[in-house]
Amino acid sequence: MAVTRRAVLEQLATASDSDPRETTTVEALAAALEADERTIESHLHRLADCELARIRSDGSVRVTVTGEELLELDEVLIVDPETTNPSE
């Protein structure tokens, strides 16, 4: 079964903390989710692009305050991707 980006964010929030800036590793996340490290890295980079995760130069990662707050929401957010043709 493929691991979802949300599952990665949830595990990241469990394994790290934004306020004291506690971090975890890609390896630890991959082991906890029983997933390939490349898949986890890909999801983490996309989460970082949305400012939901921070990736340090030493490879450690942590959830951001925004990521923690997103997980606390009761509602599901759906964001439509941008299209290059507005008539679509």
C-alpha positions as CSV (number, residue, x, y, z in Angstrom):
1,M,0.0,0.0,0.0
2,A,1.3,3.4,-0.9
3,V,1.9,5.9,1.9
4,T,0.1,9.2,1.6
5,R,1.5,12.6,2.2
6,R,-1.0,13.1,5.1
7,A,0.3,9.9,6.7
8,V,3.8,11.3,6.4
9,L,2.7,14.6,8.0
10,E,0.9,12.8,10.8
11,Q,4.0,10.6,11.6
12,L,6.2,13.6,11.4
13,A,4.0,15.4,13.9
14,T,4.2,12.4,16.2
15,A,7.9,12.1,15.9
16,S,8.9,15.8,16.1
17,D,7.7,19.0,17.6
18,S,7.7,22.6,16.2
19,D,8.1,24.6,19.4
20,P,11.2,23.0,20.9
21,R,12.3,22.2,17.4
22,E,12.7,18.5,18.1
23,T,13.6,16.6,14.9
24,T,13.5,13.2,13.5
25,T,15.0,11.5,10.4
26,V,13.8,10.3,7.1
27,E,15.0,6.8,8.1
28,A,12.9,6.8,11.3
29,L,9.8,8.0,9.4
30,A,10.3,5.4,6.7
31,A,10.7,2.6,9.3
32,A,7.6,3.8,11.2
33,L,5.5,3.9,8.0
34,E,7.1,0.8,6.5
35,A,7.8,2.8,3.4
36,D,10.7,3.5,1.0
37,E,13.0,6.4,2.1
38,R,12.8,8.0,-1.4
39,T,9.0,8.1,-1.1
40,I,9.2,9.7,2.3
41,E,11.8,12.2,1.1
42,S,9.6,13.1,-1.9
43,H,6.6,13.7,0.4
44,L,8.7,15.7,2.9
45,H,10.0,18.0,0.1
46,R,6.4,18.7,-1.0
47,L,5.4,19.3,2.6
48,A,8.3,21.7,3.0
49,D,7.2,23.5,-0.1
50,C,3.9,24.2,1.7
51,E,5.7,25.2,4.9
52,L,4.3,22.2,6.7
53,A,7.7,20.6,7.4
54,R,11.3,21.8,7.8
55,I,14.2,20.0,6.4
56,R,17.6,20.9,7.9
57,S,20.9,20.8,6.1
58,D,22.0,17.9,8.2
59,G,19.0,15.9,6.9
60,S,16.9,16.0,10.1
61,V,13.2,17.0,9.7
62,R,10.5,18.4,11.9
63,V,6.9,19.5,11.6
64,T,6.1,23.2,11.5
65,V,3.5,25.0,13.6
66,T,1.4,25.3,10.5
67,G,1.7,21.6,9.9
68,E,0.5,20.9,13.5
69,E,-2.3,23.4,13.1
70,L,-3.4,21.8,9.9
71,L,-3.7,18.4,11.5
72,E,-5.9,19.9,14.3
73,L,-8.5,21.2,11.8
74,D,-11.8,19.3,11.8
75,E,-12.6,20.1,8.2
76,V,-10.9,18.7,5.1
77,L,-9.2,21.2,2.9
78,I,-9.2,20.6,-0.9
79,V,-6.9,22.7,-3.0
80,D,-7.4,22.6,-6.8
81,P,-4.2,22.7,-8.8
82,E,-3.5,25.7,-11.0
83,T,-4.3,25.2,-14.6
84,T,-2.5,26.9,-17.5
85,N,-5.7,27.2,-19.5
86,P,-8.4,29.1,-17.6
87,S,-11.2,27.8,-19.9
88,E,-10.7,24.2,-18.6
